[in-house]
């Protein structure tokens, strides 16, 4: 019996390595700062109540945040756990799906590790994102179920496919493009067609319909809220139809290129002067083919939508649920052409990327202010909130000028209800004082939109009460201060 190679041992240990890596990410996030970033603060605001929908984003991420808040309390720990559980789940599902495709642990580990070569997933997901993380998890779950359906086609596999579709749709509204492309790609390949063109497939949409019914009803009933950010897609439109088409297609092309650049560079270098040296299970090539065809179909659908709606702006993070498939395709296609030392070199690069992400997450908050680059995690909201209490506000109704401020204030005043101009739909308590709060670091007066928000709910203007100002040194940033304007008003 031959002894397992170092690559085999690494591949076998990959699920444990993934778990440890994301556990470290949780610890790092909790250690860095008790303050919230923009997307984290938004979730704290939204999690003030259960709802079938929350404006322009589907509700699942917020539902999951509410559940973890009830277990761990509202704060950074629960949010870090949610984010990293989803990320770890995406990596583990990738490992499991590719192991099924290739019947090879090393290829599975290579695909999972190669997710770190997608900066949007490795870096941006840790730095800022929420719903985009969940939609990648939805893509990973759908891909895993998709493989099971094509290989076995049991009733439970179709049910899992329906669950994956529902999770993706409840994460981001662009997910159906990916799912439709994968299913259509399978229909175009004789070896896979029978698994989709069967009455048993109806189990999948049935499961999805049950899970999506109520959110879909909310979405239809609240179209204005759902489409409130749709203008971002067309905000750079011109009077020229052709220029709009060119802008949209170029934005898509650029987004794909930026998203996959590091992955392509690393695999490109690894493949220089390489030669086939090993073989995979025959089904691996077919799975690589169906996934490549899926990406091509999805991109064609994107072009059709760009032309139909004159979309002129595409952000690379919007492509996450589709281009998540890139590392899987790369690993399946490249592995037979790579000598063992080349595979080891790719693992080394991905390990360096993982270490770099952790280091940069610490440095951007701890050292960034020294280079005049503070970020929201440097906000000294604990000290500021104590000064607000000294000014006479302890709980009640909080009107915050923007989500980042509102979410951080909510953590400090958990018995209060906080609303902002972007999320004004929460039911305010009938009694208690009112706090109006805004960023006055640059001497800004009370924003007009905040005055309008207060008048909408109280039925009367703010009045002539002079604001008070509170300030504190930012965390890890002795040269920077955050100054807030506050007005405390009695119950209207």
N, C-alpha and C positions, 0 to 999 in steps of 0.2 A: 504494500500500500504506500502510495506516494504521500509525502508530507505536504500539507497545504502551504502555498506560497504566501509571502507577505501581503500580496494583493488580495488573496482569498481571505486571509484573516481580517484585513481591513474591511473588505466587503461584508463579511459576516458581522462585524462589529458596527457597521454603519448605523443601524437603528439606534444603538446606544449612543454613538457619537452625536447623532442628531439631537437626541434628548438632552444630552449634557450641554451641547452648544446653546440651545434655546433656553435652558435653565440659567446658564450664565448670562444670557441676554436679559432675562427677567431681573436677575440680581443687579446687573449694571444699570438698568433703567431705574430701579428703585433707589440705588445708591446715588445716582447723578443728581437728582432733584426731586423735591416733593411737588413742584409746580407742573402744570399741564401744558402740552403743546396745543396747537390750534385744533387739530382733529380730535385729540383727547378731550379738550374742553367742550367741543361740540357734542360728544357722546355724553358727557356729564349733564349737559343741558337737556338733551333729548331723553335721557333715562329718567327724567322726573316723572314720567308716566308711561303706561303701556298704550300702544296705539297700533292700528293696522298699517299706518304709514307715517312717515316723518318728512314731508316736503319732497325734495328732489331726489332723495336716496331711498332705496328699499329698506325695510325695517329690521332685517334679521340681525345685523351687527348690534344694533341697539338693544334688541331683545336679549342677546347673549350678554351684553354688558350689564343689563339690569339683573340678570340671574347671578352673575359673579359679584356685583355690588352687594347683593343680599347675603352672600356667603362671606366675602372678605371686606365689606364696607366700601363706600365710595372713595376712590383714590387711585393712586398710581399703581399699587400692587395689582388690583383687579384688572386694570386696563392693560398692564404689561403681561399678565397671565393670559388674558384673552388673545392679545396680538400674537404672542409666542406659541400658544397652543395651536392656533390656526396655522402659523408658519411651520411649526414642527409637523403638524398633520399633513400639510402640503408636501413636505419633503418625504415623509414616511409613505404616503400614498403613491408618490412618484416611484419610490424604491419598490413598493409592492407591485405596481402596475408593470414596470419594466422587467422585474424578475419573472412575471408571468409571460411577458412578450418574448424574452430572450432565453428563459430557462438558465439564467446565468447571474449569479450574485454580483460579480464584478461589474457587469454592464449596468445592473440596477444601481449599484453604489455610485458608479460614474455618472449616471444620469441625475441622481439626487444631488450629488456634490456639485454638478455643473450648474445647478440653479443659482449657485453663488456667483456665477459669471454673468448674471443678469443684474446690473446695478439697480434697476428699478425694484427688483425683488429683494436683493441682498442688502442694499443701503437705504433706499427711499422708504421701503416698508418698515424698517426700524426707526427711521428718522421722523416719519410723519403720517403714513397712510393708515386707513382703517378699512373702509369698504373694499378698496382694491385688494387688500390682503384676503378678505373673505371670498372675493370672486376667484382668486387664484386657488383657494382651497376648494371652491365649487368646481373649478376646472379639473383639479387633481382628482376629486371624488368622481366626477363624471367620466374622466379618462379611465380610472380604475374600473368603474362599472362597465364602461364601454368594452374594455378588454375582456372582462368576464362574460359579457353578452356574446361577443364574437367567438370566444373559446368554448363556452359551455351552454349558454342560453337557457339557464334554469329560470323558473319564475322569480326566485329571489334576486337573480341578477338583473332582470328587467325592473323589478321594484327598486333596486339600488340605483339603477339608471334614472328612474323617475325622481328619486330623492336627490340625486346629484343635480339634475336639471332644476329642481325647485330651489335648492340651496344657491345655485348660481344666479337664478333670477331674483332671489331675495337679497342678493348681495349687490349686483349691478345690473342695470337694465340692458347693457350691451352683451350680456352673456349668451342670449339665445343665438346670436350669430355663430358663435363657436360650436354650440351643440348641433345646430342645423347643418353646419358644414361637415362635422364629423359623421353624422348619420347619412348625409347625402354621399359623402366619399365612400362609405361602406357599401352603399347601394350600387355604386359604380364598379365595384370589384367583385367578380363572380365568386371568389372564395369566401366573401363575407356577406353577400347579398341576402342569403337565406336567413341569416340571423336577424335581419331587420325586416324583411318582407315576410313576416309570419304573424298570425293572429295573436300569438303570445306577446308580441311587442306592445300590444295595447295596454298591457299592465303598466308600462312606463308612463304614458300620458295620463292614465287614470290616477296613479299615485301623485303625479305633479299637479293635476287638477284639484285634488283634495287639499293639498298643501298651499296652493296658490290662489284658491278661490276668494277668500276674504280679502287678502291684500290687493287682488285685482279689482274687486268691487270698490275698495277705498281709492285706488289709483284712478279709476274711471270717474268716481264722484269728486275727486279733487285734482282735476286735470291742471288747473292753474298752478297749484303747488308743485305737482310732479314736473311740470315743464318750466319751472321758474328759473332754471339754469341752462335751459336748452339754447338760449341766445349765444352761449359761449361757442357753439359750433359754427355760427354764422356771423360772428361779430366783426370779422374783417372782410365781409362781402363788399364788392364794388358794383358798379353799373354794368360791368362787362361779364357776360355769362361765361365766356371762354376763360377769362382770367380767374373767375371763381372756381371753375373746374380744375384748372392748372394748379391753383393754390391748394385745393383740397387734396388732389392726387399727390402733389409734391409733399404736402404735410404728412400724408400716409407713408409715402416712400421714405422720407426722412425719419419718421418715427420708428419704422421697422429697422432701418439701418442703425440708428442710435441704440435701440433696444438690444439688438443682437451683435453689436460691434465687438465687444469684449469676448463673447462666446466664439464668434467667428475667428477672431485673431488668435485666441489660444488654440483652438482646434486646427486652424490653418497652419500655425507653426509646428504643431505636433505631427501634422500629416506630411510635412516637407520630406521628400525622399523616403517616404514610408512604403511598405509593401505588405500585401496580405500575408498574415502569419498565423491566423487561427480561423476557425469557422464557428458560426452561431447556429442555433436551432433554425430550421428553415422558416418557421413562422415569424422570426424576428424581422426578416427582410420585408415580409408582407405587412407587418405592423408599421415598419418605418415608411412603407409606401402609402398606407392609408392615412397616416398622420401627415405626411408631406402633402398629400392630395387635400386633406382637410384644411391645412393652412392656405393652400392656393385657392380653394373655394371660398374660404372666409374672406380673404383679401379681395377676391372678385366681388363678393357681396358688399364689402366696404366701399369699393369703387362705385357700385350701382347706387348705394345710399348717398354717396358724395354727390353724384350727378343728379339724383332725384331731388335732394333737398338743398343743393348748392352749399354743402358743408365746406368751409374754407379753413377750419382750424382743427388739427388733430394733435392731441398730446400723447406722448409715448406711453404714459401710464395707462391710458385707455386701452392699450393693446395687450395688457397683461394677460387676460384670460385666454387669448389666442397664442401669443408668442411664448407663453409658458411651455408650449410643446417643443420649442426650439432645442433645449438641452436633451430632451428625450430622443428626438430625431438625430441629433448630433452623436449621442452615445451609441445608438443602435447602428448608425451608418459607419461611424469611424472605428469602432472597436475592432472589427476584423482586420483593419489595415494598420493597427498600431502594435508595435512591439511592447512587451511588458514595461520596459523602462519609460516609454512614451506615455503609457497610461499612468504610471507612477508620477511622471512629471505633471500631468494634468491635475492629479490629486494634490500635488504639492502647491500648485498655483491656487486651487480652490481653498486649500487650508490657509494660505497667505491672505486671500481675500477675506476669509472669515475672521482672522485675527485683525486685519486692517479695519473691518467694520466695527469691531468692539473698541479698538483704540480710538477711532475717529468719533464714535459716539461719546466717549468720555471727553476727548480733547475739545470738541466743538462747544461744550458747555463749560468745562473747567478752564480751558485755556483760551477759547475764542474771544472772550471779552478783553483780554490783554491786547488783542489785535483790533479792538473796536468792532468786534463782531458778536455782540451778545445775541441770544436767541430767546424765545419764550420761556425755556426752562430756567433761565436766569431770573425770572420774575420773583420778587420777594413778597409774595402774597400773604404769608403768615404775619410778617411785621406790619404790612399795610392794613390788614384786617383788624389787628389789635388797635390800631389808631382809629379805624372806623368805629369800633366798639366804644372807644373813648369819646368819640364824637356823638354817641347816643343811639347807635343802631345795633341791635342784637339779633333780631329776627323779624321776618315780615315779608315785604314785597321788594324785590330787587329789579331795577330797570338798568340793564347794562348796555353800554354803547355798542359792544360787539361780542361775538361768541367767545373768543379767547379770554376776555376779561370776565364774562359772565360765568363760564365754567369754573374758573379759578376761584371766583368769589363764592360760588355754590359750594365748593369743597370747604371753605372756611365758615360758611353759615348754612349748615346742612338742614336746619329747620325752616329755612326760607325758600320761597319759590322765586326762581330767577327767569326773566325773559329778556329777549334782545330784539332789535328790529327785524332780525332774520327769523327768529323763532318766537313769535308773540302769542302763540295759541294755547299756552298753558293756563289753567284756571288759577287765578290769584286768590289768596286768602282774603276774607272780608274784613279782617281786623289786623292790626299790627302797623308798624311804621313802614314808610316807603323810603328806599334808598335809590338815588340816581347816581351812577358812577361812570366815569369816563377817563380816558387817558389824557392827562394834562401835562405830560412831560415837557412839551414845547409851549406851554402856556395857552393851550387851546381852550376856548370857552366851551360851555356845554353844547354838544352837537344838536342841531335842529331836529334830526331824526329821533333823538332821545326825548326831547321835549314833546314831540308829536306822539311818541309811544306812551308817555305818561298821560298826556291829555286824553288819548283814546280810551284808556282804562279807568281814569279817575273822573273824567268828565269836566275837568277844569285845568287851567294852565298851572305851570310850576310856580308862578308868582315871582315876587321880587326878592326872595330869600337868597342871600349871598352864598356862594359855594364855599366850602372849606377844602383845603388841600392837604393831602397826606403824601409823604414820600419816604422812601427807604432805599438803602444801598442794595443793588442787585446781587443775587447769589453768585459767588465766585467772581465778582466784578466790582472791586472797590472804587473804581473810577466812574462807575455808571450808577445812576439813580432812576427809579421809576416813580413818577408823580401822578397821583390820581386826583381828579376833582370829584367831590362828593356833595350831595345835598340830601339831608335827612328831613323828611316831611311826616307830619302826623297822618293818621288814618283819614282818608278823604271822606 
